[in-house]
Amino acid sequence: MGRKNRKVAIVGVGMVGAGCAYSMINQSIADEIMMVGRTHEKAVAQALDLSHCMDFTSHRTKVYAGSLEDCGDMDIVIITAGANPKPGQDRMTVLHEAAAITKDIIDPIMASGFDGVFIIAANPVDVVTYLTWQFSGLPRGRVIGTGTSIDSSRLKTILSDVFSIDPRSVHGYVLGEHGESQFVAWSHVTIGGKPLLHILEQHAERFPELSMEDVALKTRDAGWEIFLRKGHTQFGIGNALAHIARSILYDEHRIIAVSAILDGEYGQQDVCTGVPAIISGNGIEELIELRLNEEEQKQLEHSCHVIRTAIEQVQVTV
């Protein structure tokens, strides 16, 4: 008896879309990947190039080019296509352009009969995820943004260098906007199960140079450091997308910090922001409400205000 193929469409065949596809192929996450680009010839070229990986992987993934109208039977549609800020701009600068692009993408996908899960990486990701939810009419749990998944990974990497440990032994989250108003929930950062704040209190003499403020800034600005040096990010965000897709396709119930539509959680309504969530075959199975301290709660409220204001700006014009 044959099983159902796991099918993923990637809309956007630039650096992020190609990085995502490459990660998924090497991790044997999907059976089929359809590449959809603004220029069909580039989508064909990317699909052909990626298909040449198969002799060197443990699982054959069928990779081909298609269109938005071909997304009807996909389990997941990943959207990486969007507007890119220029050096010196922040992600919110491209707000209106991103909103228009999003509508042009979502409408034909939904008209195709798509009834799966959207994963959004296009910036500003919290706003684009919210708009995708509005335009698609899907339940909020089936529209997921990469959000602070990549920022949380960057935080763990930075701390792993400080403490000379594996990043996977660091646990914690960056919350809020994937952007300027994000913050680290320091009260929930642990290393080997031990709260970071306790470690610093007990061993202050071993880490005198560690500044949590500097770590938070390095985490926030890590993407820009890459962008300014080579013009794009690719591998980290590509792997973050693959990680989320795997948890959906394999019903793994992983907890990942993603952009999610809030409906009362953390005291917030009608906004999309980065919070930890259980990711299963249904998309977002459940949002995890961390017990934030007073300062962290204020930071989350501020970040939600920033995102909500941006959403209101584009809702007027779209």
N, C-alpha and C positions, 0 to 999 in steps of 0.2 A: 504494500500500500504506500503510495507516494505521499509526501507531506507538502504543505503549501509553501511555495517559494517566498522568501522574505525579500520584499521589493522596496527600494528607496530611490527617490528622485532627488537630485541636487540641482537646484535652480541657481545658476551663477557658476561659471566655469573658469573664474580667475584663480588667484593664488589660494584663497580660502576654500573654494569649492573643490579645487584639485587636491589640496592638502587633506581635506576631509575624505575624499574618495580614496586617496592613497592609503590613509590610515585604516579605513574600513576594509580595503582589500587585504592589507597585510595582517589584519586581525581576524579575517574571515567572518565578518559581521553579517554581511548580506549575501543573498544568492544573486540578486540583480541590482545594478546601479544604473539609473538613467541620468545622463548629463543633459541639462537644458541651459542653453545660453542665449544671450541677445543675438549673437552671431552664430548661426547653426554650424557653419564650417569650423569654428573654433571648438564647439561642442563635439563635433565628429573627431577632430584632431585629438582632443583630450581623451575621449573614449578609446580611440585607437591606441594612443600611447599607454594608457592605463591597462588596456587588455594585454599588452606585451609583458605584464608582470606575472602572468598566470603560471608560467613554467617554473617560477621560483617561489610560489606560495603553497600553503598546505591545503587550500580549498579554492576551487575554481569559482570566480565571480564573473557573471556575464555583465559586461559594461558596454553601453551603447548610447547613442544620442537620440533625443526625442524632443517633444514640445510640451508646453503647458497643458495643451489639450489631451495629452497622453497620460496624464497623472491619475486618471480615475481609479485604477486598480492598485495604486501604490499604498503600502503600509505607512510610510513616512515620506513627507516632503520636507527637505531641508532647504532653507532659503538663505543664501549667502549674497545674492545680488542686491546691490544698493548703491547709495551715494557715498563717495569717499571724501572725508575732510582733507583740506590742504594743510601743509605744515603751518603751525601757529593757530589753527582752528581747533575747537573741540568737537566732540561727536554731535552735539546739539546744533551745530552750525548748519548741517545738511538736513535739518528736520523736515522742511517742506518738500524738498526734492525726494527724500526717502519715503515720505507719505504717498506721494504720487506714484512712485515706482511700485510700492507695496500694493496699492489698489490695482494697478495694471497687471500684477502677477497673480493676486489672489482670485480675482473675478473669473478668469478662464479656468483656473484650477478647480474651483468649486463647480463651475458649469460642466466640468468633465465628469462629475459624480464622485469626486474624491471624498472619502469618509474616514481618513486615517488621522495621523498626528502630524502637526506642523512643528518643526524645530527651526528657530530663527536665530541667525547670527548677524544679520545686517544691522548696522548702526543707524541711529541710536537704538540699541537693541530693546530696551524696555518699552520705548514708544512704539517701535515697529511691531513688537510682539502684541501689544495692546490693540493696535490697529488691525493686525491679522485676525485677532479674536473677533473684533467687531465686523470686519468685512466678510469673514468666513461663516459666522453664525454657529461655529462649533462650540461645544461645551468648553469651559475655561481650562479644564484639565488636559485637553488635547491640543493646546497651543502653548508651546514652551520656548522660552528664549534661553540662549546660552548664559546670559546675565553675568553673575559674578562667579561662575564655575571656573573660568580662566583666571580671574583675580584671586580666588581662593587657592588655586594651584600655584600661582606666583608667590603668594604669601608663604605657603609651605616650603617652596624652594628656597626663598630668602632665609627663612628660619633654619632650614636644614643646613645651610652654609654656616650660619652663626654657631650652631650647636654640634656641627660635624656628625649629623645623623641622616638617615634615609628620609626623604620628604614624605614617604608613606607612613612614617612613624609620627608625623605631625598631623594633628587634627584641629580644624577650626574653619571659620567662614569669614569671608568678606560679604557684607550685606548692603542692600540698597542699590542705587544706580550703578550700572556699569559705566562709570564716568567720574566726574569731578566730585560728586557728593557721596561717593561710596565711603564705607568705614569698616574697620576691623572690629569684630565682636570679641575683644580681648578676654572678656570674662569666660569665653567658651573655647579658648585656644588651649590645647593640651599637647604634651610631648610624652609619648609612652603612657598615656592615661593620666599624667600628672599635670595639673593646671600650670600654665606658663607663669602666671602671676606668683604662684607659690615658689616656683623654681628661682625666679629672680629675687624674691624676698629672702630665700634661704641661702642663695649663692651669689649675692651681689658682687662679691670680690672677684668672681670668675668671669663675669660679663659686664665690666664697668662701662664699656663703650656702647652697649646695646641701648638704643633709643627706640621705644615703641613708635614714637611719632615718625622717626626716620624710616622705620620699616614700613609703616602704613603709606608714607609718601612714595617710597620705592615701589611698593606694590601697585599703587594707583598709577604711577607714571611708567611702569615697565613696558606697557604696550607702546607708549609714545617713544620711548627710547629705541625700541625696535623699528618703529615706523620712520623715525627721523634718520636712522642709519641705513635702512634698505628700502623704505617706501611702502612697506606692507608688513603685516603679521601673517603667519601661515600655519606653522606646524603645531604650536600650542593650541590654537583655536580649532584647527582641523581635528586634533585628537580629542578635544573637549566635545565636539560634535559627535565624533565616533563613539565616545564613552556614553553619551546620552542615548544615542541610537541603539547601542548594544543593550542597555538596560530596558529599553522598550521592546525590542525584537525578541529578547530572551527572557523577558518578564523577571528581571533580576531584583527588583525592589531595592536598588541602590539609593542612598541618600546623597543628593547632589544639590549644590546651590545654583538655582536657575531663576530666570525671570518668570514670575508667575503672577496671574491675576489674583489680587487679594479681594476677598469678600468678607471682611470683618476680622481676618487674622491680623494680629499685631495692632488692632484698633484701626485698621486702614480699610477703606472701601473704594472700589472703582479705580484702581491704580495697578500698575504692573511693576514689580521690583524684584531684586535678587534676595531670595530666602531659600533655606534648605527644604527639599521636597523628596518624597519617596517616588521614584520613577519606576513604573511597571509597564506591563503590556497595554494598560489603559491610558498611558501618558502619566500625568501627575496623579498618583493614587491618593496622596495626602500631603498637606503642607505641615512642616515641623515648626511649631511656635516655640522658639527659644525663650527662656526667661532672661530678658535683657535687663541690665542695670539702668538706672535713671538716665545716665549720660548717653548710653547706647540707644535707648528708646527715643531720646530727643534727636539723635543723629538719624535714626530711621525715619522719624516724622519729617525732618527737614528734607531728606533725600526723596521721600514720597511726594513732598510738596513740589520739589524741582521737577520731578517726572510728570506729576499731574498738571502742572502749569504748561509743560511742553505739549502734553496730550491735548489740552484745551486749545492751544494755539493752532494745531493742525486740524482739529475737528471743525473749526470755523471755515477752513478753506477746502477740505476734502469732500 
